[in-house]
Amino acid sequence: MNPPSPAPDPVQPIRDAVEHEAAMAEASILWGAALGTDEGHSLRALATAIDAYEARTYPMANEAA
């Protein structure tokens, strides 16, 4: 019986523009990864971290019209 695969490293919050650039480059490499794979899980977590950083760094005005 094979041992279970190690869990992928958790994605850390993006703290600055340098980390954002690195995260974008990594997401570009992972782009198109199949759902349910380690790569797919990594891409989803990375995209969530990128989205959170961009929402904090570039907030959009509340557009109530």
mmCIF file of the N, C-alpha and C atoms, coordinates in Angstrom:
data_MODEL
# 
_entry.id   MODEL 
# 
loop_
_atom_site.group_PDB 
_atom_site.id 
_atom_site.type_symbol 
_atom_site.label_atom_id 
_atom_site.label_alt_id 
_atom_site.label_comp_id 
_atom_site.label_asym_id 
_atom_site.label_entity_id 
_atom_site.label_seq_id 
_atom_site.pdbx_PDB_ins_code 
_atom_site.Cartn_x 
_atom_site.Cartn_y 
_atom_site.Cartn_z 
_atom_site.occupancy 
_atom_site.B_iso_or_equiv 
_atom_site.pdbx_formal_charge 
_atom_site.auth_seq_id 
_atom_site.auth_comp_id 
_atom_site.auth_asym_id 
_atom_site.auth_atom_id 
_atom_site.pdbx_PDB_model_num 
ATOM 1   N N  . MET A 1 1  ? 0.853   -1.188 0.000   1.00 0.00 ? 1  MET A N  1 
ATOM 2   C CA . MET A 1 1  ? 0.000   0.000  0.000   1.00 0.00 ? 1  MET A CA 1 
ATOM 3   C C  . MET A 1 1  ? 0.891   1.242  0.000   1.00 0.00 ? 1  MET A C  1 
ATOM 4   N N  . ASN A 1 2  ? 0.588   2.201  -0.854  1.00 0.00 ? 2  ASN A N  1 
ATOM 5   C CA . ASN A 1 2  ? 1.366   3.428  -0.963  1.00 0.00 ? 2  ASN A CA 1 
ATOM 6   C C  . ASN A 1 2  ? 0.945   4.423  0.104   1.00 0.00 ? 2  ASN A C  1 
ATOM 7   N N  . PRO A 1 3  ? 1.917   5.183  0.644   1.00 0.00 ? 3  PRO A N  1 
ATOM 8   C CA . PRO A 1 3  ? 1.540   6.231  1.601   1.00 0.00 ? 3  PRO A CA 1 
ATOM 9   C C  . PRO A 1 3  ? 0.788   7.336  0.887   1.00 0.00 ? 3  PRO A C  1 
ATOM 10  N N  . PRO A 1 4  ? -0.069  8.053  1.609   1.00 0.00 ? 4  PRO A N  1 
ATOM 11  C CA . PRO A 1 4  ? -0.816  9.142  0.965   1.00 0.00 ? 4  PRO A CA 1 
ATOM 12  C C  . PRO A 1 4  ? 0.130   10.238 0.508   1.00 0.00 ? 4  PRO A C  1 
ATOM 13  N N  . SER A 1 5  ? -0.287  10.941 -0.538  1.00 0.00 ? 5  SER A N  1 
ATOM 14  C CA . SER A 1 5  ? 0.489   12.076 -1.043  1.00 0.00 ? 5  SER A CA 1 
ATOM 15  C C  . SER A 1 5  ? 0.509   13.174 0.003   1.00 0.00 ? 5  SER A C  1 
ATOM 16  N N  . PRO A 1 6  ? 1.636   13.878 0.105   1.00 0.00 ? 6  PRO A N  1 
ATOM 17  C CA . PRO A 1 6  ? 1.648   15.008 1.046   1.00 0.00 ? 6  PRO A CA 1 
ATOM 18  C C  . PRO A 1 6  ? 0.688   16.090 0.577   1.00 0.00 ? 6  PRO A C  1 
ATOM 19  N N  . ALA A 1 7  ? 0.106   16.790 1.526   1.00 0.00 ? 7  ALA A N  1 
ATOM 20  C CA . ALA A 1 7  ? -0.803  17.888 1.185   1.00 0.00 ? 7  ALA A CA 1 
ATOM 21  C C  . ALA A 1 7  ? -0.002  19.008 0.544   1.00 0.00 ? 7  ALA A C  1 
ATOM 22  N N  . PRO A 1 8  ? -0.587  19.689 -0.445  1.00 0.00 ? 8  PRO A N  1 
ATOM 23  C CA . PRO A 1 8  ? 0.125   20.817 -1.047  1.00 0.00 ? 8  PRO A CA 1 
ATOM 24  C C  . PRO A 1 8  ? 0.381   21.896 -0.006  1.00 0.00 ? 8  PRO A C  1 
ATOM 25  N N  . ASP A 1 9  ? 1.459   22.646 -0.202  1.00 0.00 ? 9  ASP A N  1 
ATOM 26  C CA . ASP A 1 9  ? 1.763   23.742 0.713   1.00 0.00 ? 9  ASP A CA 1 
ATOM 27  C C  . ASP A 1 9  ? 0.624   24.749 0.685   1.00 0.00 ? 9  ASP A C  1 
ATOM 28  N N  . PRO A 1 10 ? 0.211   25.214 1.857   1.00 0.00 ? 10 PRO A N  1 
ATOM 29  C CA . PRO A 1 10 ? -0.852  26.228 1.863   1.00 0.00 ? 10 PRO A CA 1 
ATOM 30  C C  . PRO A 1 10 ? -0.340  27.535 1.271   1.00 0.00 ? 10 PRO A C  1 
ATOM 31  N N  . VAL A 1 11 ? -1.229  28.240 0.613   1.00 0.00 ? 11 VAL A N  1 
ATOM 32  C CA . VAL A 1 11 ? -0.873  29.530 0.029   1.00 0.00 ? 11 VAL A CA 1 
ATOM 33  C C  . VAL A 1 11 ? -0.936  30.578 1.132   1.00 0.00 ? 11 VAL A C  1 
ATOM 34  N N  . GLN A 1 12 ? 0.109   31.366 1.228   1.00 0.00 ? 12 GLN A N  1 
ATOM 35  C CA . GLN A 1 12 ? 0.178   32.430 2.225   1.00 0.00 ? 12 GLN A CA 1 
ATOM 36  C C  . GLN A 1 12 ? -0.442  33.703 1.654   1.00 0.00 ? 12 GLN A C  1 
ATOM 37  N N  . PRO A 1 13 ? -0.943  34.585 2.519   1.00 0.00 ? 13 PRO A N  1 
ATOM 38  C CA . PRO A 1 13 ? -1.462  35.857 2.019   1.00 0.00 ? 13 PRO A CA 1 
ATOM 39  C C  . PRO A 1 13 ? -0.370  36.636 1.286   1.00 0.00 ? 13 PRO A C  1 
ATOM 40  N N  . ILE A 1 14 ? -0.775  37.351 0.260   1.00 0.00 ? 14 ILE A N  1 
ATOM 41  C CA . ILE A 1 14 ? 0.147   38.180 -0.513  1.00 0.00 ? 14 ILE A CA 1 
ATOM 42  C C  . ILE A 1 14 ? 0.261   39.515 0.210   1.00 0.00 ? 14 ILE A C  1 
ATOM 43  N N  . ARG A 1 15 ? 1.505   39.928 0.511   1.00 0.00 ? 15 ARG A N  1 
ATOM 44  C CA . ARG A 1 15 ? 1.723   41.117 1.325   1.00 0.00 ? 15 ARG A CA 1 
ATOM 45  C C  . ARG A 1 15 ? 2.152   42.344 0.554   1.00 0.00 ? 15 ARG A C  1 
ATOM 46  N N  . ASP A 1 16 ? 2.727   42.176 -0.637  1.00 0.00 ? 16 ASP A N  1 
ATOM 47  C CA . ASP A 1 16 ? 3.230   43.351 -1.349  1.00 0.00 ? 16 ASP A CA 1 
ATOM 48  C C  . ASP A 1 16 ? 3.266   43.078 -2.853  1.00 0.00 ? 16 ASP A C  1 
ATOM 49  N N  . ALA A 1 17 ? 3.685   44.102 -3.605  1.00 0.00 ? 17 ALA A N  1 
ATOM 50  C CA . ALA A 1 17 ? 3.682   44.015 -5.066  1.00 0.00 ? 17 ALA A CA 1 
ATOM 51  C C  . ALA A 1 17 ? 4.633   42.937 -5.585  1.00 0.00 ? 17 ALA A C  1 
ATOM 52  N N  . VAL A 1 18 ? 5.747   42.730 -4.907  1.00 0.00 ? 18 VAL A N  1 
ATOM 53  C CA . VAL A 1 18 ? 6.703   41.701 -5.342  1.00 0.00 ? 18 VAL A CA 1 
ATOM 54  C C  . VAL A 1 18 ? 6.069   40.316 -5.211  1.00 0.00 ? 18 VAL A C  1 
ATOM 55  N N  . GLU A 1 19 ? 5.425   40.064 -4.088  1.00 0.00 ? 19 GLU A N  1 
ATOM 56  C CA . GLU A 1 19 ? 4.746   38.775 -3.902  1.00 0.00 ? 19 GLU A CA 1 
ATOM 57  C C  . GLU A 1 19 ? 3.581   38.626 -4.874  1.00 0.00 ? 19 GLU A C  1 
ATOM 58  N N  . HIS A 1 20 ? 2.895   39.736 -5.162  1.00 0.00 ? 20 HIS A N  1 
ATOM 59  C CA . HIS A 1 20 ? 1.788   39.691 -6.123  1.00 0.00 ? 20 HIS A CA 1 
ATOM 60  C C  . HIS A 1 20 ? 2.302   39.288 -7.500  1.00 0.00 ? 20 HIS A C  1 
ATOM 61  N N  . GLU A 1 21 ? 3.408   39.883 -7.917  1.00 0.00 ? 21 GLU A N  1 
ATOM 62  C CA . GLU A 1 21 ? 4.005   39.555 -9.218  1.00 0.00 ? 21 GLU A CA 1 
ATOM 63  C C  . GLU A 1 21 ? 4.389   38.074 -9.277  1.00 0.00 ? 21 GLU A C  1 
ATOM 64  N N  . ALA A 1 22 ? 4.978   37.562 -8.201  1.00 0.00 ? 22 ALA A N  1 
ATOM 65  C CA . ALA A 1 22 ? 5.360   36.146 -8.150  1.00 0.00 ? 22 ALA A CA 1 
ATOM 66  C C  . ALA A 1 22 ? 4.126   35.246 -8.199  1.00 0.00 ? 22 ALA A C  1 
ATOM 67  N N  . ALA A 1 23 ? 3.075   35.645 -7.492  1.00 0.00 ? 23 ALA A N  1 
ATOM 68  C CA . ALA A 1 23 ? 1.841   34.861 -7.487  1.00 0.00 ? 23 ALA A CA 1 
ATOM 69  C C  . ALA A 1 23 ? 1.206   34.839 -8.877  1.00 0.00 ? 23 ALA A C  1 
ATOM 70  N N  . MET A 1 24 ? 1.230   35.972 -9.562  1.00 0.00 ? 24 MET A N  1 
ATOM 71  C CA . MET A 1 24 ? 0.684   36.028 -10.916 1.00 0.00 ? 24 MET A CA 1 
ATOM 72  C C  . MET A 1 24 ? 1.472   35.125 -11.862 1.00 0.00 ? 24 MET A C  1 
ATOM 73  N N  . ALA A 1 25 ? 2.784   35.099 -11.712 1.00 0.00 ? 25 ALA A N  1 
ATOM 74  C CA . ALA A 1 25 ? 3.617   34.236 -12.551 1.00 0.00 ? 25 ALA A CA 1 
ATOM 75  C C  . ALA A 1 25 ? 3.302   32.768 -12.275 1.00 0.00 ? 25 ALA A C  1 
ATOM 76  N N  . GLU A 1 26 ? 3.147   32.409 -11.008 1.00 0.00 ? 26 GLU A N  1 
ATOM 77  C CA . GLU A 1 26 ? 2.825   31.022 -10.650 1.00 0.00 ? 26 GLU A CA 1 
ATOM 78  C C  . GLU A 1 26 ? 1.442   30.642 -11.181 1.00 0.00 ? 26 GLU A C  1 
ATOM 79  N N  . ALA A 1 27 ? 0.479   31.558 -11.082 1.00 0.00 ? 27 ALA A N  1 
ATOM 80  C CA . ALA A 1 27 ? -0.865  31.287 -11.600 1.00 0.00 ? 27 ALA A CA 1 
ATOM 81  C C  . ALA A 1 27 ? -0.827  31.069 -13.107 1.00 0.00 ? 27 ALA A C  1 
ATOM 82  N N  . SER A 1 28 ? 0.015   31.812 -13.793 1.00 0.00 ? 28 SER A N  1 
ATOM 83  C CA . SER A 1 28 ? 0.159   31.649 -15.240 1.00 0.00 ? 28 SER A CA 1 
ATOM 84  C C  . SER A 1 28 ? 0.654   30.250 -15.585 1.00 0.00 ? 28 SER A C  1 
ATOM 85  N N  . ILE A 1 29 ? 1.576   29.743 -14.780 1.00 0.00 ? 29 ILE A N  1 
ATOM 86  C CA . ILE A 1 29 ? 2.102   28.389 -15.000 1.00 0.00 ? 29 ILE A CA 1 
ATOM 87  C C  . ILE A 1 29 ? 1.018   27.346 -14.748 1.00 0.00 ? 29 ILE A C  1 
ATOM 88  N N  . LEU A 1 30 ? 0.211   27.565 -13.709 1.00 0.00 ? 30 LEU A N  1 
ATOM 89  C CA . LEU A 1 30 ? -0.817  26.592 -13.324 1.00 0.00 ? 30 LEU A CA 1 
ATOM 90  C C  . LEU A 1 30 ? -2.102  26.719 -14.136 1.00 0.00 ? 30 LEU A C  1 
ATOM 91  N N  . TRP A 1 31 ? -2.230  27.805 -14.913 1.00 0.00 ? 31 TRP A N  1 
ATOM 92  C CA . TRP A 1 31 ? -3.475  28.073 -15.643 1.00 0.00 ? 31 TRP A CA 1 
ATOM 93  C C  . TRP A 1 31 ? -3.871  26.861 -16.475 1.00 0.00 ? 31 TRP A C  1 
ATOM 94  N N  . GLY A 1 32 ? -5.132  26.469 -16.402 1.00 0.00 ? 32 GLY A N  1 
ATOM 95  C CA . GLY A 1 32 ? -5.636  25.340 -17.159 1.00 0.00 ? 32 GLY A CA 1 
ATOM 96  C C  . GLY A 1 32 ? -5.546  24.028 -16.414 1.00 0.00 ? 32 GLY A C  1 
ATOM 97  N N  . ALA A 1 33 ? -5.067  24.046 -15.173 1.00 0.00 ? 33 ALA A N  1 
ATOM 98  C CA . ALA A 1 33 ? -4.982  22.818 -14.389 1.00 0.00 ? 33 ALA A CA 1 
ATOM 99  C C  . ALA A 1 33 ? -6.381  22.246 -14.175 1.00 0.00 ? 33 ALA A C  1 
ATOM 100 N N  . ALA A 1 34 ? -6.474  20.955 -14.222 1.00 0.00 ? 34 ALA A N  1 
ATOM 101 C CA . ALA A 1 34 ? -7.767  20.287 -14.068 1.00 0.00 ? 34 ALA A CA 1 
ATOM 102 C C  . ALA A 1 34 ? -8.261  20.381 -12.629 1.00 0.00 ? 34 ALA A C  1 
ATOM 103 N N  . LEU A 1 35 ? -9.560  20.592 -12.478 1.00 0.00 ? 35 LEU A N  1 
ATOM 104 C CA . LEU A 1 35 ? -10.171 20.593 -11.159 1.00 0.00 ? 35 LEU A CA 1 
ATOM 105 C C  . LEU A 1 35 ? -9.959  19.225 -10.514 1.00 0.00 ? 35 LEU A C  1 
ATOM 106 N N  . GLY A 1 36 ? -9.780  19.233 -9.219  1.00 0.00 ? 36 GLY A N  1 
ATOM 107 C CA . GLY A 1 36 ? -9.623  17.979 -8.495  1.00 0.00 ? 36 GLY A CA 1 
ATOM 108 C C  . GLY A 1 36 ? -8.195  17.467 -8.434  1.00 0.00 ? 36 GLY A C  1 
ATOM 109 N N  . THR A 1 37 ? -7.273  18.136 -9.122  1.00 0.00 ? 37 THR A N  1 
ATOM 110 C CA . THR A 1 37 ? -5.868  17.746 -9.076  1.00 0.00 ? 37 THR A CA 1 
ATOM 111 C C  . THR A 1 37 ? -5.134  18.643 -8.081  1.00 0.00 ? 37 THR A C  1 
ATOM 112 N N  . ASP A 1 38 ? -3.940  18.229 -7.675  1.00 0.00 ? 38 ASP A N  1 
ATOM 113 C CA . ASP A 1 38 ? -3.144  19.083 -6.786  1.00 0.00 ? 38 ASP A CA 1 
ATOM 114 C C  . ASP A 1 38 ? -2.902  20.444 -7.427  1.00 0.00 ? 38 ASP A C  1 
ATOM 115 N N  . GLU A 1 39 ? -2.617  20.439 -8.731  1.00 0.00 ? 39 GLU A N  1 
ATOM 116 C CA . GLU A 1 39 ? -2.380  21.697 -9.431  1.00 0.00 ? 39 GLU A CA 1 
ATOM 117 C C  . GLU A 1 39 ? -3.636  22.559 -9.460  1.00 0.00 ? 39 GLU A C  1 
ATOM 118 N N  . GLY A 1 40 ? -4.778  21.927 -9.667  1.00 0.00 ? 40 GLY A N  1 
ATOM 119 C CA . GLY A 1 40 ? -6.045  22.657 -9.672  1.00 0.00 ? 40 GLY A CA 1 
ATOM 120 C C  . GLY A 1 40 ? -6.354  23.275 -8.323  1.00 0.00 ? 40 GLY A C  1 
ATOM 121 N N  . HIS A 1 41 ? -6.088  22.529 -7.256  1.00 0.00 ? 41 HIS A N  1 
ATOM 122 C CA . HIS A 1 41 ? -6.298  23.067 -5.907  1.00 0.00 ? 41 HIS A CA 1 
ATOM 123 C C  . HIS A 1 41 ? -5.341  24.225 -5.636  1.00 0.00 ? 41 HIS A C  1 
ATOM 124 N N  . SER A 1 42 ? -4.098  24.073 -6.067  1.00 0.00 ? 42 SER A N  1 
ATOM 125 C CA . SER A 1 42 ? -3.116  25.142 -5.878  1.00 0.00 ? 42 SER A CA 1 
ATOM 126 C C  . SER A 1 42 ? -3.530  26.393 -6.634  1.00 0.00 ? 42 SER A C  1 
ATOM 127 N N  . LEU A 1 43 ? -4.003  26.228 -7.869  1.00 0.00 ? 43 LEU A N  1 
ATOM 128 C CA . LEU A 1 43 ? -4.438  27.374 -8.659  1.00 0.00 ? 43 LEU A CA 1 
ATOM 129 C C  . LEU A 1 43 ? -5.609  28.073 -7.991  1.00 0.00 ? 43 LEU A C  1 
ATOM 130 N N  . ARG A 1 44 ? -6.560  27.321 -7.487  1.00 0.00 ? 44 ARG A N  1 
ATOM 131 C CA . ARG A 1 44 ? -7.726  27.930 -6.836  1.00 0.00 ? 44 ARG A CA 1 
ATOM 132 C C  . ARG A 1 44 ? -7.308  28.717 -5.598  1.00 0.00 ? 44 ARG A C  1 
ATOM 133 N N  . ALA A 1 45 ? -6.436  28.143 -4.770  1.00 0.00 ? 45 ALA A N  1 
ATOM 134 C CA . ALA A 1 45 ? -5.970  28.833 -3.573  1.00 0.00 ? 45 ALA A CA 1 
ATOM 135 C C  . ALA A 1 45 ? -5.170  30.083 -3.937  1.00 0.00 ? 45 ALA A C  1 
ATOM 136 N N  . LEU A 1 46 ? -4.333  29.957 -4.954  1.00 0.00 ? 46 LEU A N  1 
ATOM 137 C CA . LEU A 1 46 ? -3.526  31.090 -5.398  1.00 0.00 ? 46 LEU A CA 1 
ATOM 138 C C  . LEU A 1 46 ? -4.422  32.201 -5.947  1.00 0.00 ? 46 LEU A C  1 
ATOM 139 N N  . ALA A 1 47 ? -5.420  31.846 -6.726  1.00 0.00 ? 47 ALA A N  1 
ATOM 140 C CA . ALA A 1 47 ? -6.346  32.837 -7.272  1.00 0.00 ? 47 ALA A CA 1 
ATOM 141 C C  . ALA A 1 47 ? -7.102  33.558 -6.155  1.00 0.00 ? 47 ALA A C  1 
ATOM 142 N N  . THR A 1 48 ? -7.452  32.836 -5.106  1.00 0.00 ? 48 THR A N  1 
ATOM 143 C CA . THR A 1 48 ? -8.137  33.445 -3.969  1.00 0.00 ? 48 THR A CA 1 
ATOM 144 C C  . THR A 1 48 ? -7.224  34.453 -3.275  1.00 0.00 ? 48 THR A C  1 
ATOM 145 N N  . ALA A 1 49 ? -5.943  34.082 -3.095  1.00 0.00 ? 49 ALA A N  1 
ATOM 146 C CA . ALA A 1 49 ? -4.981  34.992 -2.466  1.00 0.00 ? 49 ALA A CA 1 
ATOM 147 C C  . ALA A 1 49 ? -4.750  36.228 -3.333  1.00 0.00 ? 49 ALA A C  1 
ATOM 148 N N  . ILE A 1 50 ? -4.668  36.041 -4.645  1.00 0.00 ? 50 ILE A N  1 
ATOM 149 C CA . ILE A 1 50 ? -4.491  37.166 -5.568  1.00 0.00 ? 50 ILE A CA 1 
ATOM 150 C C  . ILE A 1 50 ? -5.700  38.094 -5.496  1.00 0.00 ? 50 ILE A C  1 
ATOM 151 N N  . ASP A 1 51 ? -6.882  37.516 -5.509  1.00 0.00 ? 51 ASP A N  1 
ATOM 152 C CA . ASP A 1 51 ? -8.103  38.316 -5.447  1.00 0.00 ? 51 ASP A CA 1 
ATOM 153 C C  . ASP A 1 51 ? -8.159  39.126 -4.157  1.00 0.00 ? 51 ASP A C  1 
ATOM 154 N N  . ALA A 1 52 ? -7.807  38.517 -3.035  1.00 0.00 ? 52 ALA A N  1 
ATOM 155 C CA . ALA A 1 52 ? -7.835  39.221 -1.750  1.00 0.00 ? 52 ALA A CA 1 
ATOM 156 C C  . ALA A 1 52 ? -6.831  40.372 -1.747  1.00 0.00 ? 52 ALA A C  1 
ATOM 157 N N  . TYR A 1 53 ? -5.640  40.142 -2.256  1.00 0.00 ? 53 TYR A N  1 
ATOM 158 C CA . TYR A 1 53 ? -4.627  41.206 -2.316  1.00 0.00 ? 53 TYR A CA 1 
ATOM 159 C C  . TYR A 1 53 ? -5.112  42.351 -3.196  1.00 0.00 ? 53 TYR A C  1 
ATOM 160 N N  . GLU A 1 54 ? -5.645  42.030 -4.369  1.00 0.00 ? 54 GLU A N  1 
ATOM 161 C CA . GLU A 1 54 ? -6.097  43.074 -5.285  1.00 0.00 ? 54 GLU A CA 1 
ATOM 162 C C  . GLU A 1 54 ? -7.278  43.849 -4.721  1.00 0.00 ? 54 GLU A C  1 
ATOM 163 N N  . ALA A 1 55 ? -8.170  43.177 -3.997  1.00 0.00 ? 55 ALA A N  1 
ATOM 164 C CA . ALA A 1 55 ? -9.310  43.869 -3.386  1.00 0.00 ? 55 ALA A CA 1 
ATOM 165 C C  . ALA A 1 55 ? -8.839  44.847 -2.313  1.00 0.00 ? 55 ALA A C  1 
ATOM 166 N N  . ARG A 1 56 ? -7.794  44.475 -1.552  1.00 0.00 ? 56 ARG A N  1 
ATOM 167 C CA . ARG A 1 56 ? -7.251  45.371 -0.528  1.00 0.00 ? 56 ARG A CA 1 
ATOM 168 C C  . ARG A 1 56 ? -6.458  46.513 -1.141  1.00 0.00 ? 56 ARG A C  1 
ATOM 169 N N  . THR A 1 57 ? -5.710  46.212 -2.190  1.00 0.00 ? 57 THR A N  1 
ATOM 170 C CA . THR A 1 57 ? -4.785  47.183 -2.769  1.00 0.00 ? 57 THR A CA 1 
ATOM 171 C C  . THR A 1 57 ? -5.467  48.130 -3.746  1.00 0.00 ? 57 THR A C  1 
ATOM 172 N N  . TYR A 1 58 ? -6.422  47.635 -4.468  1.00 0.00 ? 58 TYR A N  1 
ATOM 173 C CA . TYR A 1 58 ? -7.118  48.424 -5.490  1.00 0.00 ? 58 TYR A CA 1 
ATOM 174 C C  . TYR A 1 58 ? -8.617  48.384 -5.251  1.00 0.00 ? 58 TYR A C  1 
ATOM 175 N N  . PRO A 1 59 ? -9.092  48.959 -4.123  1.00 0.00 ? 59 PRO A N  1 
ATOM 176 C CA . PRO A 1 59 ? -10.524 48.885 -3.840  1.00 0.00 ? 59 PRO A CA 1 
ATOM 177 C C  . PRO A 1 59 ? -11.345 49.627 -4.894  1.00 0.00 ? 59 PRO A C  1 
ATOM 178 N N  . MET A 1 60 ? -12.479 49.071 -5.187  1.00 0.00 ? 60 MET A N  1 
ATOM 179 C CA . MET A 1 60 ? -13.383 49.708 -6.153  1.00 0.00 ? 60 MET A CA 1 
ATOM 180 C C  . MET A 1 60 ? -14.441 50.473 -5.367  1.00 0.00 ? 60 MET A C  1 
ATOM 181 N N  . ALA A 1 61 ? -14.814 51.619 -5.886  1.00 0.00 ? 61 ALA A N  1 
ATOM 182 C CA . ALA A 1 61 ? -15.851 52.427 -5.248  1.00 0.00 ? 61 ALA A CA 1 
ATOM 183 C C  . ALA A 1 61 ? -17.177 51.683 -5.314  1.00 0.00 ? 61 ALA A C  1 
ATOM 184 N N  . ASN A 1 62 ? -17.987 51.860 -4.312  1.00 0.00 ? 62 ASN A N  1 
ATOM 185 C CA . ASN A 1 62 ? -19.307 51.264 -4.290  1.00 0.00 ? 62 ASN A CA 1 
ATOM 186 C C  . ASN A 1 62 ? -20.160 51.942 -5.356  1.00 0.00 ? 62 ASN A C  1 
ATOM 187 N N  . GLU A 1 63 ? -20.574 51.193 -6.343  1.00 0.00 ? 63 GLU A N  1 
ATOM 188 C CA . GLU A 1 63 ? -21.315 51.761 -7.476  1.00 0.00 ? 63 GLU A CA 1 
ATOM 189 C C  . GLU A 1 63 ? -22.815 51.492 -7.311  1.00 0.00 ? 63 GLU A C  1 
ATOM 190 N N  . ALA A 1 64 ? -23.453 52.266 -6.469  1.00 0.00 ? 64 ALA A N  1 
ATOM 191 C CA . ALA A 1 64 ? -24.903 52.150 -6.279  1.00 0.00 ? 64 ALA A CA 1 
ATOM 192 C C  . ALA A 1 64 ? -25.567 53.168 -7.202  1.00 0.00 ? 64 ALA A C  1 
ATOM 193 N N  . ALA A 1 65 ? -26.285 52.650 -8.189  1.00 0.00 ? 65 ALA A N  1 
ATOM 194 C CA . ALA A 1 65 ? -26.933 53.569 -9.115  1.00 0.00 ? 65 ALA A CA 1 
ATOM 195 C C  . ALA A 1 65 ? -28.403 53.289 -9.204  1.00 0.00 ? 65 ALA A C  1 
# 
